[in-house]
Amino acid sequence: MAVIHRTTLTPTKLELLTSWLPTQPWYRGDGSEPELSKAGGFRLDDPHGEVGIEFMVVSDAAGDRPGGYLVPLTYRGAPLPGADRALLGTAEHGVLGRRWIYDGTHDPVLVTQLFAFLQGRVEAQAQSVSDRTDPSVTGRLADAGVGTVSGPVGVSHDREGTDVLVRAGSAGELTLRFHRFLVPAAEGEAGGAGHVLGDVTADWLLPDGTASRGLFAVVRGAAPDAGTS
């Protein structure tokens, strides 16, 4: 079960994200500095207890289009080989020491554990409370020969989100699509082109403090042009 340490992190996650978010193709700011606050999310456990996994939602009040962004993060005690481009930065944790903080869409531990959640093999954990599950986070995955997932094989970003290509048993290649700019379920798309095999749905707060719910991610057939970035 996830253990949440009540301690300091320097710089903070929001400080790291303030400089990182505007560099992403799916960020919808107008050029002004983001004004970020925590707006929701959940965690998953690493079965080996080495990697912190958090699906964080941040609300950005800057500019003329405020909104919430999904930022999957992983926290490691050493660099992830080959993932320099996914590194947000390092931070000093008051208990665990130096942590390398990554865009989790590039991290195989986050990707495989999210599929384990979709398959019902693990439970979502509360974002800010130790040893507590979060039943409000729901996931489903159609029985389509999805066995052990190997990934990410490739990661690509566009104006709407992030596609993670994985290999999944006899199902072959699948695309895990992360919705980055979150919209309420009534306004959200069904998941883009291709047959949707599964999805993750959770809650977050809109910039005005209103509770909302919608898709965080969907699983569908692999996009033919999925690549790396």
C-alpha positions as semicolon CSV with decimal commas, in nm:
position;residue;x (nm);y (nm);z (nm)
1;M;0,000;0,000;0,000
2;A;0,122;0,352;-0,083
3;V;0,303;0,529;0,202
4;I;0,270;0,908;0,204
5;H;0,552;1,083;0,391
6;R;0,459;1,409;0,564
7;T;0,778;1,592;0,481
8;T;0,933;1,846;0,246
9;L;1,020;1,823;-0,122
10;T;1,258;2,087;-0,261
11;P;1,180;2,211;-0,518
12;T;0,813;2,121;-0,493
13;K;0,626;1,933;-0,763
14;L;0,429;2,245;-0,853
15;E;0,751;2,443;-0,889
16;L;0,893;2,183;-1,127
17;L;0,569;2,170;-1,325
18;T;0,553;2,549;-1,358
19;S;0,860;2,542;-1,580
20;W;0,790;2,205;-1,747
21;L;0,425;2,238;-1,852
22;P;0,473;2,526;-2,100
23;T;0,727;2,314;-2,293
24;Q;0,468;2,045;-2,371
25;P;0,275;2,043;-2,703
26;W;-0,057;1,978;-2,525
27;Y;-0,028;2,278;-2,291
28;R;-0,291;2,541;-2,373
29;G;-0,149;2,844;-2,197
30;D;-0,114;3,184;-2,363
31;G;0,253;3,241;-2,286
32;S;0,211;3,370;-1,932
33;E;0,359;3,176;-1,641
34;P;0,128;2,897;-1,518
35;E;-0,057;2,951;-1,190
36;L;-0,081;2,594;-1,065
37;S;-0,262;2,427;-0,779
38;K;-0,325;2,064;-0,695
39;A;-0,667;1,953;-0,821
40;G;-0,687;1,577;-0,772
41;G;-0,540;1,245;-0,871
42;F;-0,452;0,903;-0,734
43;R;-0,159;0,667;-0,688
44;L;-0,065;0,312;-0,776
45;D;0,180;0,085;-0,596
46;D;0,505;-0,043;-0,741
47;P;0,508;-0,413;-0,642
48;H;0,883;-0,384;-0,573
49;G;0,844;-0,073;-0,359
50;E;1,108;0,123;-0,551
51;V;0,913;0,367;-0,770
52;G;0,652;0,617;-0,659
53;I;0,360;0,637;-0,903
54;E;0,121;0,933;-0,901
55;F;-0,146;1,044;-1,148
56;M;-0,158;1,410;-1,057
57;V;-0,407;1,670;-1,177
58;V;-0,300;2,033;-1,163
59;S;-0,530;2,328;-1,221
60;D;-0,386;2,622;-1,413
61;A;-0,560;2,955;-1,348
62;A;-0,337;3,157;-1,584
63;G;-0,447;3,301;-1,916
64;D;-0,786;3,309;-2,083
65;R;-0,842;2,933;-2,081
66;P;-0,800;2,795;-1,727
67;G;-0,822;2,420;-1,690
68;G;-0,690;2,101;-1,542
69;Y;-0,402;1,891;-1,672
70;L;-0,327;1,525;-1,610
71;V;0,041;1,474;-1,525
72;P;0,139;1,111;-1,455
73;L;0,460;1,122;-1,250
74;T;0,710;0,870;-1,123
75;Y;0,960;0,924;-0,843
76;R;1,283;0,725;-0,842
77;G;1,590;0,699;-0,621
78;A;1,820;0,682;-0,924
79;P;1,798;0,789;-1,289
80;L;1,583;0,584;-1,528
81;P;1,817;0,473;-1,809
82;G;1,732;0,618;-2,148
83;A;1,469;0,858;-2,013
84;D;1,661;1,185;-1,996
85;R;1,405;1,363;-2,217
86;A;1,127;1,264;-1,977
87;L;1,300;1,406;-1,668
88;L;1,121;1,699;-1,503
89;G;1,408;1,745;-1,260
90;T;1,545;1,626;-0,928
91;A;1,421;1,718;-0,582
92;E;1,536;1,660;-0,226
93;H;1,285;1,455;-0,025
94;G;1,298;1,505;0,351
95;V;1,289;1,130;0,419
96;L;1,401;0,954;0,101
97;G;1,674;1,192;-0,016
98;R;1,727;1,283;-0,378
99;R;1,445;1,182;-0,613
100;W;1,444;1,184;-0,992
101;I;1,099;1,292;-1,111
102;Y;0,979;1,179;-1,455
103;D;0,690;1,220;-1,694
104;G;0,547;0,880;-1,607
105;T;0,417;0,809;-1,957
106;H;0,778;0,712;-2,039
107;D;0,822;0,492;-1,730
108;P;0,763;0,116;-1,773
109;V;0,665;0,074;-1,407
110;L;0,380;0,325;-1,435
111;V;0,259;0,182;-1,766
112;T;0,258;-0,181;-1,655
113;Q;0,091;-0,097;-1,323
114;L;-0,181;0,102;-1,494
115;F;-0,260;-0,203;-1,707
116;A;-0,259;-0,414;-1,389
117;F;-0,521;-0,174;-1,252
118;L;-0,727;-0,200;-1,570
119;Q;-0,713;-0,578;-1,542
120;G;-0,835;-0,566;-1,182
121;R;-0,510;-0,698;-1,035
122;V;-0,431;-0,388;-0,825
123;E;-0,638;-0,111;-0,667
124;A;-0,608;0,264;-0,701
125;Q;-0,464;0,428;-0,391
126;A;-0,560;0,760;-0,233
127;Q;-0,336;1,042;-0,350
128;S;-0,253;1,195;-0,013
129;V;-0,338;0,933;0,254
130;S;-0,132;0,624;0,333
131;D;-0,280;0,274;0,314
132;R;-0,615;0,382;0,174
133;T;-0,770;0,274;-0,154
134;D;-0,966;0,514;-0,374
135;P;-1,277;0,337;-0,509
136;S;-1,382;0,650;-0,700
137;V;-1,114;0,570;-0,960
138;T;-1,259;0,315;-1,200
139;G;-1,106;0,118;-1,484
140;R;-1,214;-0,142;-1,735
141;L;-1,038;-0,345;-2,001
142;A;-1,209;-0,576;-2,251
143;D;-1,091;-0,937;-2,258
144;A;-0,901;-0,918;-2,585
145;G;-0,599;-1,134;-2,522
146;V;-0,423;-0,866;-2,318
147;G;-0,173;-1,055;-2,109
148;T;0,151;-0,922;-1,966
149;V;0,218;-0,573;-2,100
150;S;0,563;-0,474;-2,220
151;G;0,615;-0,106;-2,256
152;P;0,635;0,164;-2,337
153;V;0,760;0,068;-2,682
154;G;0,706;0,423;-2,807
155;V;0,571;0,753;-2,675
156;S;0,433;1,036;-2,885
157;H;0,271;1,367;-2,794
158;D;0,029;1,590;-2,983
159;R;-0,192;1,890;-2,913
160;E;-0,450;1,677;-2,732
161;G;-0,252;1,425;-2,532
162;T;0,003;1,146;-2,517
163;D;0,000;0,806;-2,689
164;V;0,199;0,521;-2,535
165;L;0,252;0,218;-2,757
166;V;0,275;-0,117;-2,575
167;R;0,296;-0,486;-2,661
168;A;0,025;-0,685;-2,488
169;G;0,017;-1,064;-2,523
170;S;-0,185;-1,204;-2,810
171;A;-0,356;-0,865;-2,845
172;G;-0,041;-0,744;-3,017
173;E;0,027;-0,373;-3,002
174;L;-0,210;-0,139;-2,818
175;T;-0,214;0,235;-2,763
176;L;-0,264;0,379;-2,417
177;R;-0,394;0,732;-2,471
178;F;-0,354;0,983;-2,186
179;H;-0,592;1,279;-2,196
180;R;-0,380;1,573;-2,087
181;F;-0,624;1,867;-2,088
182;L;-0,911;1,719;-1,889
183;V;-1,276;1,780;-1,972
184;P;-1,589;1,664;-1,788
185;A;-1,740;1,337;-1,908
186;A;-2,036;1,505;-2,079
187;E;-1,795;1,710;-2,293
188;G;-1,518;1,453;-2,341
189;E;-1,443;1,248;-2,647
190;A;-1,485;0,873;-2,648
191;G;-1,115;0,814;-2,694
192;G;-1,018;0,898;-3,049
193;A;-0,988;0,679;-3,355
194;G;-0,984;0,303;-3,319
195;H;-1,179;0,052;-3,117
196;V;-1,175;0,146;-2,748
197;L;-1,089;-0,155;-2,532
198;G;-1,077;0,013;-2,194
199;D;-1,057;0,335;-1,996
200;V;-0,968;0,499;-1,667
201;T;-1,215;0,746;-1,512
202;A;-1,155;0,962;-1,206
203;D;-1,248;1,286;-1,030
204;W;-1,079;1,626;-1,014
205;L;-1,162;1,987;-0,929
206;L;-1,226;2,249;-1,193
207;P;-1,049;2,587;-1,156
208;D;-1,363;2,732;-0,992
209;G;-1,361;2,453;-0,731
210;T;-1,647;2,254;-0,886
211;A;-1,611;1,875;-0,865
212;S;-1,584;1,704;-1,202
213;R;-1,533;1,357;-1,342
214;G;-1,412;1,223;-1,675
215;L;-1,166;1,014;-1,872
216;F;-0,801;1,016;-1,774
217;A;-0,693;0,753;-2,026
218;V;-0,824;0,507;-2,284
219;V;-0,685;0,190;-2,442
220;R;-0,737;0,127;-2,811
221;G;-0,580;-0,043;-3,109
222;A;-0,231;0,083;-3,186
223;A;-0,210;0,392;-3,404
224;P;-0,016;0,307;-3,721
225;D;0,215;0,606;-3,685
226;A;0,289;0,579;-3,311
227;G;0,653;0,655;-3,250
228;T;0,895;0,790;-2,997
229;S;0,964;1,136;-2,865
